[in-house]
Amino acid sequence: MHPSTYRRSLPLLAAASLLLTPPRASLGQEAPDETGAEASAAVEPSAEAAPPDESETAALRERITALEDRLELMEALAEDAQAPPPTALPTFLNALNPRITIFGNAVARADTREVHAEGHGHGEEPAAGEEPLRIDNTFYLRETEIDFRAAVDPFVDGLITLAIEGLPDGSFELHVEEAIVTLRRLPLPILSDPPGGLVLRAGKMRAEFGKLNLMHTHDLPQTTRPLVHRTLVGEEGALGSGVSGSFFLPLDRLDEASTLQATIQLLGPQLAGSENGTHLLGSLTWSRDLGASHRLELGGIVHHGFSPRFPELADDLTFGGELIYLWRPAGKSLHRGLIVGGQYLQSERPDEEVATARGFYGFVQGQLSRELFAGLRYDQSEAHHEEGWTRGLMPYVSWYPSEFFRLRLGYEQTFFGHGEPELGTLWFELNVVFGSHPPHPYWVNR
């Protein structure tokens, strides 16, 4: 029986004890004669009751006092039973134990001609006398990530992602991909319920250059990043150390079905290898559910500061727009779906001969079953230091049997506009996930 049930029952038990106690013969009453065969069942009380005997009253008082003491003792025992169990300390320690996930991303490629990595494959130019590393026609572990994340306390979440990048020659480079402290609220009058759902972040994070730039390599919908990203922000995308704030702008009076989210980032000199200066980025994303099966997202970004792709170039202004459309039929959202997406980016550098670099990509991806996806991406970009457009076309098929195992087969054909021979690459990609259940990419219906 629950302790609270005991507590409610005690007064009733005490009263019952008093009622069930055999009454003593009071003054003015004759005790029934039980010596004969037929004892009288009741005795008529006398007309005049004599005053109660003092010894009888004292006995009743002692009995009541004993019952009260007993009731008090049982109430104390019930309160002790409701105290926190001794397992509270291990529960607290378990809350500080982060969830750990390990991602392994391996690729195999077959190319129609020789392909060389830039320097050591991490955005560096080859050193003087250094032979460029060939990366064509090979299989290698492209990246391994170790992801630690935990709710530190009711106010702060923590995330640390360590990345080990590999090259076909067997060399590896270890670095911190992301290390973020997320502040959702504080025990202060205004920040206990932040206006607009304000979320503050500090640490090393991916920059707001669009939805694909925010994704890690193993979560991309295609094996490679779009050409415009590789041209303007680098092979690994844009990252930096600094602070970020995201909040929702009120749209209730205009459209209750829409949301408008703004993000502002101030990132330091570690943005894609930069050595000097800061980088200010802003993004605005409008999203709306168009019925039960359709969703539309429109976004815009602005970046000003040192170039994420070429750290020596300052006063870079990059802007662009993005579109994402998702269709997930009601009742079959786990088995059918369609995504259409694209982005346009343009960079202006007044200190360059060719002041404008630009490009865009677009892709369409259909979900054929719960595990099977097929898509096509088209790329086009023009770099500052190159004349002419570079174009690419990439059909692909992804098999996603579970959140812990993914396979992809694709073919990428690239046409260079500055005189370099065209390149065809057949890609095979393998992703394996160990540990806790990872978050799903936005292009997966789960």
N, C-alpha and C positions, 0 to 999 in steps of 0.2 A: 504493500500500500504506500502511496506517495506521502511524504512528510506533511504536506498541507492537509491531507485527508485526516491524518492523526490529530492535527491541531484542531480541526473543526469538530472532531468526535470527542475530544477530551471533556468539554463541559457537559455533554450529554451523558458520558460515562460516569462522571462525578454525580450528576443528578440521579442517575439510575442506581448508583451504589447506595445513595441515601434512601431512595424509595424502597429498594429491595431489602434493606436492613430490617430484620424483625423488630417491630415496635415493642418497647418495654411497657409494662403495665403502668399506666399513669394513676395518680392519686384519684380516688373516687371511683375506681373500676375494680370489679372483682375478676380475678384470674379464673379462666375456665377450669373446671374440675375435669382433669384428664385421667383421674384414677379409676373412674367407673367405666363401664362398657360403652355407655352412651354419653359422651362429653358434650357439653353445651357449645354451640358454634359461635355464639356472641354473647356479650354481657351488656346489659343496659347501663349507660353511664348515670352517675348520680346527678341529682338536680343541681347541686352546687359543687363546682370543681374547686379543689383545694389548690393553693399556690404551688407552682412546680418546685420539685426538690432541687436544691442547689447542686448536689452531686450529679443529678441527671443532666442539668444544664451544662455543667463543666465537662461532662463526658462528651456531649454533643459538640461543644466548642473545640475540644481536642481532636475530635474526628474530622470536623470541617478544616481545621488548620492542617492536619496531616494530608487531606485531599488536596488542599491548595498547594502545599509544598510539592506533592507528587506531580500536580499539573504543571507547576513552574519548571520542574526538572525535565518533564517530557517536552515542553516547549523549547527548552535550551538544546535538547538532543535533536529536535527537528531542525533548528537553525543551523546546527553543526552539519547536518546531513545535506543542507543546501549550499554549503560553502564550496568554492572552486576546487576541483579535484587536484591532486598533486601532479597530474599530467600537464598542467598549464605551462610549465617551463619548457618541456620538449616541444609543445605546440608553437610557442613563440620562436624557438630556435629554428623550427622547420620553416616558419614564414620568412626567415632570412636566407634560406637555402635557395639559390637561383635555379630557374629552369635552364637546362643545358641542352642545346641542339647542335649537332655537327652536320654540316653540309659538304658533300663531296661532289665536285663537278669535273668530269673528264670529257675530253673531246677527241675525236679522230677526224682528220681532214685529208682529202685527196684533191690536189690542185693540178691545173692545166699548165702551170709554169712555176718557176722558182718564186718563193715569197720570203722576204727577210723581215726580221723584227727590228724595231727602232731601238738601237742601243741594246739595253738589257730587257727590252720589252715592256718597260714601265714609263714610257714617254720621254726617254732620253735619246739624244742623238749619239751615234757611234763615236767613240773616242778616236783620236788620231792614231792611225795604224791598226785599229781594231777591225777584225773581219766581221761583217754583219752576220747575225745568226739566222740560219735558214729554219723556217718553221713550216714549210710545205711538206705534204705527204708524210704525216706523222700522227702519233697518238700520244697524248700526255695528260697528266692531271693538271687541269688549268687552274683550279682554285679549290681550297679547302677553307671553310669558315667554321669557327667555333663561336656560338651565340650564347651569351649569358644574359638573362633578364629576370627581374624580380620586382615585386611591389615592396619597396624598402619599408615604408610605413603608410599610414592612410593618406599622406600628402605627396609622396615622392615615389616615382618608378625609376628603375635603373636598367641600362642596357649597355653591354660591351660586346663588340663583335671583333674577333681577331681573324685576319685573313692571311692565308699562306698561298701566295701566287706561284705557279710553276711555269716552266718553259720546257720546250722539247729537249733541251740539252741536259735536263735533270736538275738545273739550278732552281732554287726557291728563294722567295723573299717574304719575310714576315712583317706585317705592319698592323696597326689598329685601323680597321675599317670604320667603325663607329664606336663612340663612347659618349653616351647621352644620359643626362639626368633630366627627367621630365617632372615638372612641378604643376600639379593640377589644382591645388588649393592650399590655403594656409589658415591656421586658426586665428584669423584677424577679421574685423568687422566687414571689410569689403571683399577680401580674398577667400573667405569661407565659402562663398558662392560666387565665383568670378563672373563679371559681366560678359555676356557674349560667349560663355564657355571658354574663356581665355586659358590657353595652355602654353606654358613657358618651357623652353628647352635650352640647355647649355651643354657644351662639349663639342666633340667632333661629329659632324653629321653630313649627310648628302644634301647638296644644294637644290634649290627649287628651280630646276631647269626643265620641268615637265615630269609627267608620271613615270616614264621609263627611267629617267635619271635617278629617281628615288628608289628604284628597285635594284637589288643585288643581282649579280650575274646568274645565279642558279634560279632566280624567279622570273627572268625575262621570258616573254612569249616567243621570242626567236633566239637562235644561238648567239648572234652577234648584236651589238648595238647599232642603231641607224647610222648611216654615213654622216648626216649632219651633226650628230652628237660626237662622232669620232673626229670630225673636222674642227668643231668649235670648242668642245670641252674635254676631248681626250678619250682614249680607249676605255678607261675605267670610269668615265663620268666625272662630274664635278663634286668635290668634297671640300670641307673646310672646318675650321674650329672657330666657334663663336657662340652667339645666342640667337634664339629664334622665338617668335611669338605668333600663335595662331588664334583666331577668334572668328566668330560668326557675326555678320552684319544683319540687323533686323530687317526681315522682309515680310513679316506677318501681315502688315496692312496692305501690301501689294499683292502677294501671292503666298498663301500658306503652304503650298506644295513645293516651294523652291527653297533652297538654301544658298547662301553666299558666304564663302569662307575666304578670309584674307590671311596671308602669312608674310611676315617680314623677317629677314635674316640679315645679321651683320656678322660676316665671317672674316677671320684673320688671314694671315699670310700662308696658311697651309692649304689653300684651295688649289688642288691639282698641282702641287709642287711650287706654288708661288713663293718668293722669298721676301717680297715687300708689299706694303699697302694692305688695304682692307677692301672688302667686297660687300656691297649692299644689294640685296635681292628682294624683290617683292612679287607676290603672286596673288591672283584673285581667281577663285573657282566658283562658278555658278552651276548648280546641279538641280535637276528636277525629274521626278518620276512621272512619266507620261502614261498613266494607267497602271495596271497591275503587272504588265510584261515589258515595259519600255522605260529606259532611263537615258537621259542626255546630260552630258557634262561639257561645259565650255570654260576654258581657262586662259589666262594671260600672264606673262612673266616679264619682268624688267630687271636687268643686271647692270650695275655700273661699278667700275673699278679695274683692277688688274685682270688681264685676260686669263681665264682658267686653262686655256690650251697653250698659250705662249707667255710664261710668267714675266718675261722681260718687257712686255708691252703694257703700258698703263693707259688709263683713260678709255677703257673699252666700254662701249654701250651695246648691250645685247637685249633684244626684245623679241617677243613672239607670241603665238597663240596656239591653242591645242583644242582638239575635239575628241570626245569619246561617246559613242553610242552603244548601248547594250540592250539586247533583246533576249528575254528569258521567258518562254511561254508558261503561263500559269498551269500548274499541275504537272509540268514536265521540265521544270527548271534544272533538274539534276541530269537530264539526258539530252536536252537540246538548248542551243543558244547561238547568238551571233554578236560579234563585236566588230565595230568599225571605228578606227582611230587614226589620228594623224596630228602632226605638229609642224609649224613653220617657225624658223629662227633666223634672225638677221643680226649681224654684228657690224658695228661702225667703229673704225679706228682712224682718227684724223691724222695720225703720224705715219700711216702706211701709204705706199704708192697705190696699191689697190685697197681703197678704203673700206670696201664692203665685202663681207663674206656672208653667205646665206645658204639656205637649204631647207628641205622639207622631207617628210616621209609620210606614207599612208599605208595602212594595212587593214585587211579584213580577215576575220577568223571565225570559222563555224565549228560548233560542237556537234559531232555526228552521233555520239553516244556518251554514256557516263564517263568513259575513259579516253575517248578518241577525239582529237582536235586536228583541224587542217586549216591552213591559212596561206596568205600571199602578202608580201611586203614590197613596196616600191620606194626607192631612195633617190634623192637628187641633192647634190651639194656643190658649192663653189667656195674654195678656200681663198684667204687673203693673198697667199704667196703663189697661187696657181691661176692660170687663165683657162677658162672653159669649165663646163659642168662635168662632174663625175656622177654616173647613174648606176643604180643597182636594182636587181630583181631577185627575190628570194621566195620560192614556194617551200612549204615545210609541212610535216605531219608530226604531231606530238601524241604520245601514248602515256596516259597518266593513270595507271592502275590503282595507285594509292597515293596518299600524301607523302609517303616515304620513298617512293620509287618513280622515276620519270625517264622516259626515253624520247629522243627527237631525231628525225631524219630530215635534212633540208639541203637545198642546192642554191648557192649564191653566185650570180653572174654579175660582174662589175665591169663597167665601161668607163675608162678614164678619158677625160677631155683634154688632157695636156700632153698627149703623145705617148703615154705609157700603154703597153699592150693590154688588152682586156684579160680578165682573170675569171676562171670558173673554179668554184670550190664546192665539193661535196662534203657536207658536215654530218657527223654522227655524234650525238650528245647523250651523256649518261649523268643523271643526278640521283644520288642516294642520300637519305636523311637518317641520322641516328638520334635517338633521344626523344625529348618531349615533342608533342604535336606542334608542328610549326604553323604559323598563320598562312592561309592560302593566298596566292597572288590574285589580283582583282579579275584576271581573265579566266579563272577557274570557277565553275559552279559547283559548290559543295555545301 
